[in-house]
Amino acid sequence: MSVIDEEHVRGGVFKDINPEDEDAQPTEIESLCMNCYETGKTRLLLTKIPFFREIIISSFTCSQCHWTNTEIQSAGRIQEQGVSYTLKLKSKEDMNREVVKTDSATTRILELDFEIPAFTQKGSLSTIEGLLDRAVAGLEQDQPIRRVCATDPDVANKLDQFIQRLKKLKDVEEEFTLIIDDPSGNSFIENPFAPQKDQALSVSHYKRTPEQNAALGIQDYEPEQDDKPANDLETMRNEVLVFNTNCPECNSPASTNMKLVQIPHFKEVIIMATNCDSCGHRTNEVKSGGATEELGTRITLHLTDPADMSRDLLKSETCSVLIPELEFELGMAALGGKFTTLEGLLKDIKELIVTKNPFTCGDSATTDTAEKLEVFGKKIDKIIAGQMDVHIILDDPAGNSYLQNIYAPDPDPEMNLEKYTRTFEQNEDLGLNDMKTEGYGKTEN
């Protein structure tokens, strides 16, 4: 991507998949066959999966030895957060789930203590079964040489036994766990029950470590230091801080505005917004200005009036959103931190589940999935219009989320605010179990 002009790529090279477009032909390049070292052909197709991302599909064929190879590469930007998918496979139907796996993703099967490290395989668009077949093929590739040349005669036999165990997973005689961890955030495992929650699939987003950023080739931004005191909260309250950055969409120079805001009857939050003058892209993010609360917060609102849609809402990165009447649950970090209205949150949920899901639109969608998503979208529209009686639940273990009480300081008859003690697992997710807050820095004699 460094040698191709960004605007030209987005405007003219990457085109939507269209079977009637005769101009959308792959580019053919003569390439060296790595199997027989004769000349073969590589075909490249730059295209866009509808409602997903720009991709590069490549296919190599050798007419001499008939060796073939295909792969897929993401041509879009690296996401703001990494993503980890954990899937409990319980039946053979689970083997048909579609998977987008980039070359930066690590694949693990816990029961076999098996791992495919990042950058050891090319990206692929496949199914769970195809993922296992590819792993088996990789292990079997050098088995004939191992049987003849291995210094340890048991190596090949042990690998044969392991390959058989890997093949048996496709029959799903016993449950097993598949994990795909991708720091770039561009991998995906299909949820066939969308928009309902998939009980067998859990998705978590996380902030990349400096090592992961280095592996992805990302250069961290370090703001310039000035003479102003870093803890001058009064200065932050009275002015909007501006610092230079790059647009996450087109990489052009842009500016990010940051402001410390006091929410009435709640606490201080930090609002960050980036506007790009080149491509018009806009992002906003909300961070809690305080510490993690001692108790978690669960806010339940019964929607009784269309005016409820205008209630201000702060959803932190640790907050889950539930709509029991739709059997819907949105996990923490899925939409990041947001300061918006209830209507804005519902529209973001509809866009995330219905519009941006790569396996509910386009060529990958099935009729049943498309129909379920269409019905879900219509129900969200009815909720926004005040035509459906539902409850909205904001569950935040960190206690940093907020929903406006329009009767404040009096209690809201339609809203219930519950404080609860976090479980060990919730503290583990928040990184609190191993956090030392007393006697920090002291050394034992």
C-alpha positions as a printed Julia matrix, in Angstrom:
445×3 Matrix{Float64}:
   0.0     0.0     0.0
   2.96    2.28    0.4
   3.63    2.47   -3.35
   0.02    3.04   -4.41
  -1.65    6.4    -4.02
  -4.26    6.07   -1.27
  -7.02    8.0    -3.02
  -6.47    6.15   -6.29
  -6.7     2.81   -4.48
  -9.91    3.62   -2.72
 -11.5     5.33   -5.68
 -10.54    3.24   -8.67
  -8.69    0.04   -7.86
 -10.93   -1.56   -5.25
 -14.37   -2.19   -6.76
 -17.49   -3.84   -5.4
 -18.0    -7.49   -6.33
 -20.3    -7.5    -9.36
 -20.71  -10.56  -11.64
 -21.95   -8.33  -14.47
 -18.86   -6.11  -14.42
 -16.76   -7.39  -17.31
 -13.97   -4.92  -16.52
 -13.38   -6.47  -13.07
 -10.85   -8.99  -14.31
  -7.88  -10.21  -12.26
  -4.39   -9.01  -13.09
  -2.04  -11.79  -14.25
   1.65  -11.73  -13.32
   4.33  -14.27  -14.18
   5.81  -15.65  -10.96
   8.32  -18.23   -9.83
   6.8   -21.52   -8.69
   8.27  -22.37   -5.28
   7.51  -26.07   -5.84
   9.32  -26.8    -9.13
  11.05  -23.41   -9.72
   9.45  -23.05  -13.15
   7.4   -20.04  -14.25
   3.76  -19.93  -13.22
   1.01  -17.31  -13.08
  -0.3   -15.26  -10.18
  -3.75  -13.67  -10.48
  -4.54  -10.65   -8.31
  -8.02   -9.25   -7.74
  -8.54   -6.08   -5.68
 -12.14   -5.97   -4.54
 -14.5    -5.1    -1.68
 -16.66   -7.54    0.27
 -20.03   -5.76    0.72
 -20.37   -4.2     4.19
 -16.95   -5.56    5.2
 -13.56   -4.39    3.99
 -11.3    -4.01    0.99
  -9.34   -7.19    0.29
  -6.71   -8.54   -2.08
  -7.37  -12.03   -3.43
  -4.38  -13.79   -4.99
  -4.19  -17.18   -6.72
  -1.09  -18.92   -8.08
  -1.09  -21.78  -10.61
   1.86  -23.63  -12.12
   1.22  -25.31  -15.48
   4.38  -27.44  -15.1
   3.79  -29.22  -11.78
   0.13  -28.13  -11.31
   0.85  -26.69   -7.87
  -1.7   -24.09   -6.71
  -1.91  -21.61   -3.87
  -4.55  -19.07   -2.85
  -4.63  -16.45   -0.13
  -6.5   -13.35    1.02
  -5.04  -10.15    2.46
  -6.82   -7.27    4.13
  -6.28   -4.01    2.28
  -8.11   -1.92    4.87
  -6.71   -0.16    7.9
  -5.72   -1.8    11.18
  -8.55   -1.45   13.7
  -8.26    0.68   16.82
  -8.36   -2.41   19.08
  -7.33   -6.05   18.82
 -10.01   -8.75   18.93
 -10.15  -12.24   20.44
 -12.83  -14.83   19.53
 -13.45  -17.89   21.74
 -15.76  -20.53   20.25
 -17.04  -23.69   21.96
 -17.68  -26.2    19.17
 -20.44  -28.64   20.13
 -21.78  -30.1    16.85
 -20.76  -30.72   13.23
 -22.9   -27.71   12.2
 -20.34  -25.51   13.96
 -17.71  -26.67   11.45
 -19.58  -24.7     8.74
 -19.12  -21.34   10.46
 -17.31  -18.94    8.17
 -14.03  -17.43    9.35
 -11.91  -14.51    8.21
  -8.37  -15.11    9.53
  -5.64  -12.58    8.79
  -1.94  -13.41    8.77
  -1.48  -11.54   12.09
  -3.97  -13.81   13.92
  -2.97  -16.58   16.34
  -5.12  -19.73   16.33
  -5.34  -22.03   19.37
  -7.14  -25.29   20.22
  -7.04  -25.54   24.01
  -7.83  -29.24   24.41
  -4.91  -30.25   22.16
  -2.55  -27.55   23.46
  -2.16  -26.65   19.77
  -1.24  -23.2    18.45
  -0.67  -21.69   15.02
   1.44  -18.57   15.71
   0.84  -15.24   14.0
   2.52  -14.58   10.64
   3.13  -18.3     9.98
   0.14  -18.62    7.62
  -1.3   -16.31    4.99
  -4.73  -14.78    5.5
  -7.73  -16.84    4.48
 -11.52  -16.71    4.08
 -12.71  -20.19    5.01
 -14.77  -22.25    7.47
 -13.79  -23.89   10.76
 -13.43  -27.18    8.87
 -11.23  -25.49    6.27
  -9.1   -24.05    9.07
  -8.5   -27.55   10.47
  -7.82  -29.01    7.01
  -5.2   -26.33    6.41
  -3.5   -27.12    9.73
  -3.48  -30.86    8.94
  -2.03  -30.21    5.47
   0.75  -28.12    6.98
   1.71  -30.84    9.46
   1.56  -33.62    6.84
   3.68  -31.72    4.31
   7.1   -32.84    5.6
   6.09  -36.17    7.14
   7.78  -38.32    4.41
  11.07  -36.48    5.04
  10.72  -36.81    8.81
  10.22  -40.58    8.57
  13.47  -40.93    6.64
  15.7   -38.19    8.01
  14.49  -37.45   11.52
  17.17  -37.85   14.17
  14.48  -38.99   16.59
  12.52  -41.86   14.99
   9.57  -41.18   17.28
   9.01  -37.6    15.96
   7.14  -38.68   12.82
   5.07  -41.25   14.73
   4.07  -38.72   17.38
   3.09  -36.26   14.67
   0.99  -38.96   12.95
  -0.88  -39.53   16.2
  -1.42  -35.82   16.7
  -2.66  -35.39   13.1
  -5.23  -38.14   13.68
  -6.45  -36.34   16.82
  -6.71  -33.13   14.79
  -8.72  -34.87   12.06
 -11.1   -36.38   14.62
 -12.04  -32.88   15.77
 -14.0   -32.46   12.52
 -16.49  -35.1    13.73
 -17.02  -33.08   16.95
 -17.43  -36.24   19.02
 -16.36  -34.15   22.01
 -16.6   -30.43   22.61
 -13.46  -28.39   22.04
 -12.47  -24.72   22.2
 -11.12  -22.65   19.3
  -9.52  -19.25   19.94
  -8.58  -16.73   17.26
  -6.64  -13.76   18.63
  -5.89  -10.96   16.16
  -4.12   -7.75   17.31
  -5.08   -6.05   14.01
  -8.8    -6.52   14.78
  -9.53   -7.73   11.22
 -10.39  -11.39   11.92
 -13.96  -12.61   12.3
 -15.96  -15.74   13.27
 -19.55  -15.99   12.07
 -22.44  -15.8    14.53
 -25.24  -17.83   12.83
 -27.78  -16.63   15.4
 -27.27  -12.89   14.79
 -28.67  -10.55   15.99
 -29.25  -12.74   19.08
 -26.28  -13.54   21.29
 -24.35  -16.69   20.42
 -23.97  -18.62   23.69
 -21.04  -20.62   22.26
 -19.12  -17.58   20.98
 -17.53  -14.85   23.06
 -15.86  -11.77   21.59
 -13.54   -9.43   23.47
 -11.66   -6.34   22.33
  -8.42   -5.2    23.9
  -5.75   -2.54   23.69
  -2.63   -3.7    21.89
   0.69   -3.95   23.73
   3.73   -2.03   22.44
   5.14   -5.36   21.22
   2.0    -6.08   19.18
   2.08   -2.58   17.71
   5.69   -3.16   16.69
   4.81   -6.5    15.07
   2.06   -4.79   13.06
   4.42   -1.98   12.0
   2.53    0.73   13.9
   4.49    3.71   15.16
   3.09    5.02   18.43
   2.33    8.73   18.62
   4.19   10.58   21.36
   2.83   14.07   22.05
   5.34   16.85   22.53
   6.08   17.82   26.1
   5.49   21.39   27.2
   6.04   23.42   30.34
   2.43   23.14   31.52
   1.9    20.94   34.58
   0.39   17.58   33.61
  -1.99   17.55   36.59
  -3.49   21.0    36.07
  -7.15   19.89   36.06
  -8.42   23.47   36.26
  -6.75   24.25   32.93
  -8.29   21.14   31.34
 -11.76   22.1    32.57
 -11.59   25.57   31.04
 -10.17   24.84   27.59
 -10.22   22.36   24.74
  -6.86   20.67   24.3
  -5.76   20.04   20.69
  -2.97   17.74   19.53
  -1.9    16.6    16.1
  -2.46   13.03   14.85
  -3.25   11.12   11.66
  -6.68   10.24   10.32
  -7.4     6.52   10.98
  -9.17    6.29    7.61
  -6.93    8.05    5.07
  -3.8     8.68    7.23
  -3.8    12.4     6.4
  -2.72   14.9     9.09
  -5.64   15.7    11.39
  -6.27   17.17   14.83
  -7.85   15.59   17.91
  -9.78   17.73   20.39
  -9.94   16.68   24.04
 -12.16   18.19   26.75
 -12.81   17.36   30.39
 -16.59   17.58   30.98
 -18.6    17.38   34.21
 -21.84   15.39   33.74
 -24.52   16.65   36.16
 -25.31   14.24   39.04
 -22.51   11.93   37.84
 -18.77   12.54   37.4
 -16.15   13.99   35.09
 -15.45   12.34   31.73
 -12.92   12.99   28.96
 -14.39   13.45   25.47
 -12.04   13.06   22.49
 -13.04   13.87   18.89
 -11.07   13.67   15.65
 -12.14   15.44   12.43
 -10.35   14.9     9.11
 -10.57   17.75    6.6
  -9.23   15.52    3.79
 -11.8    12.68    3.74
 -14.43   13.99    6.18
 -13.99   11.05    8.57
 -15.05   11.7    12.16
 -14.51    9.71   15.34
 -15.43   10.34   18.97
 -14.53    8.49   22.12
 -15.34    8.89   25.8
 -13.08    7.93   28.71
 -13.96    7.99   32.37
 -12.19   10.79   34.21
 -12.26    8.91   37.51
 -11.15    5.62   38.98
 -12.97    2.29   38.87
 -15.82    2.4    41.38
 -15.96    0.06   44.37
 -19.27   -1.37   43.11
 -20.6    -2.2    39.67
 -23.66   -0.41   38.26
 -26.71   -1.88   36.53
 -29.16    0.68   35.1
 -32.57   -0.56   33.89
 -34.86    1.81   31.98
 -38.43    0.95   30.97
 -39.15    2.8    27.72
 -42.65    4.3    27.96
 -42.41    7.46   25.84
 -40.65    8.43   22.57
 -39.15   11.34   24.54
 -36.94    8.77   26.3
 -34.87    8.62   23.12
 -33.43   12.07   23.92
 -31.99   11.01   27.3
 -28.23   11.57   27.54
 -26.23    8.38   27.9
 -22.63    7.58   28.74
 -21.53    4.07   27.82
 -18.01    3.23   29.0
 -15.79    0.62   27.32
 -16.61   -1.84   30.12
 -20.4    -1.55   29.77
 -22.68   -4.23   28.28
 -26.08   -3.37   26.75
 -29.04   -5.76   27.06
 -32.55   -5.7    25.59
 -34.34   -8.7    27.2
 -37.42   -8.49   24.96
 -35.2    -9.0    21.87
 -32.96  -11.58   23.61
 -30.1    -9.27   22.65
 -26.84   -8.59   24.47
 -23.97   -6.36   23.32
 -20.72   -7.18   25.09
 -18.34   -4.68   26.61
 -15.96   -2.79   24.26
 -18.07   -3.67   21.18
 -18.91   -0.01   20.49
 -16.18    1.5    22.67
 -16.87    4.42   24.97
 -19.7     6.74   23.84
 -21.41    9.89   25.08
 -24.61   10.08   23.09
 -28.38    9.77   23.46
 -30.44    6.61   23.83
 -31.55    7.01   20.22
 -27.93    7.36   19.1
 -26.96    4.16   20.95
 -29.8     2.18   19.33
 -28.83    3.46   15.88
 -25.2     2.45   16.51
 -26.36   -1.04   17.56
 -28.44   -1.39   14.4
 -25.53   -0.25   12.23
 -23.09   -2.65   13.95
 -25.35   -5.74   13.87
 -27.27   -5.25   10.6
 -25.1    -3.1     8.33
 -21.48   -3.85    9.2
 -21.72   -7.6     9.84
 -19.85   -9.22    6.9
 -21.81  -12.49    7.09
 -25.3   -10.98    7.08
 -25.02   -9.15    3.76
 -23.55   -9.8     0.35
 -22.49  -13.16   -1.04
 -21.86  -14.73    2.38
 -25.41  -14.16    3.68
 -28.02  -16.92    3.86
 -31.73  -16.25    3.39
 -32.57  -17.09    7.02
 -29.81  -14.83    8.37
 -30.81  -11.92    6.15
 -34.46  -12.27    7.19
 -33.59  -12.41   10.91
 -31.42   -9.32   10.59
 -34.14   -7.46    8.69
 -36.67   -8.28   11.43
 -34.17   -7.19   14.11
 -33.58   -3.87   12.32
 -37.33   -3.22   12.12
 -37.71   -3.91   15.85
 -34.96   -1.38   16.64
 -36.81    1.17   14.46
 -40.03    0.46   16.41
 -38.22    0.99   19.71
 -36.86    4.34   18.5
 -40.36    5.36   17.36
 -41.83    4.41   20.76
 -43.96    1.63   19.27
 -42.47   -1.25   21.27
 -42.49   -1.82   25.04
 -38.95   -2.84   26.04
 -36.33   -2.43   28.77
 -32.8    -1.14   28.18
 -30.17   -2.43   30.61
 -26.69   -0.89   30.98
 -24.48   -3.25   33.0
 -21.08   -1.77   33.87
 -18.87   -3.68   36.35
 -16.57   -0.63   36.57
 -19.47    1.65   37.56
 -18.53    4.31   35.01
 -21.69    4.39   32.85
 -24.59    6.81   33.15
 -28.16    7.3    31.91
 -29.89   10.66   32.4
 -32.55   10.91   35.07
 -34.97   13.51   33.67
 -36.58   13.86   37.12
 -33.28   14.59   38.94
 -32.71   15.11   41.8
 -35.95   13.15   42.43
 -36.07    9.4    41.61
 -37.08    8.35   38.09
 -40.16    6.06   38.27
 -39.16    4.24   35.06
 -35.47    3.8    35.88
 -33.84    1.49   38.41
 -30.22    2.02   39.48
 -28.63   -0.99   41.17
 -25.19   -1.2    42.76
 -23.65   -4.66   43.05
 -20.43   -6.35   44.16
 -18.29   -7.55   41.27
 -17.52  -11.26   40.87
 -13.97  -12.58   40.75
 -14.3   -13.05   36.98
 -15.41   -9.42   36.5
 -12.48   -8.17   38.57
 -10.2   -10.37   36.46
 -11.57   -8.83   33.24
 -10.94   -5.36   34.67
  -7.41   -6.29   35.76
  -8.15   -5.6    39.43
  -7.26   -8.94   41.02
  -3.52   -8.47   40.57
  -3.49   -4.72   41.18
  -1.59   -3.62   44.27
  -3.02   -0.43   45.78
  -1.57   -0.49   49.32
   2.07   -0.27   50.33
   3.11    0.2    46.7
   6.83    0.74   46.27
   7.78   -0.55   49.72
  10.42   -3.25   49.92
  10.57   -5.98   52.5
  13.53   -6.07   54.88
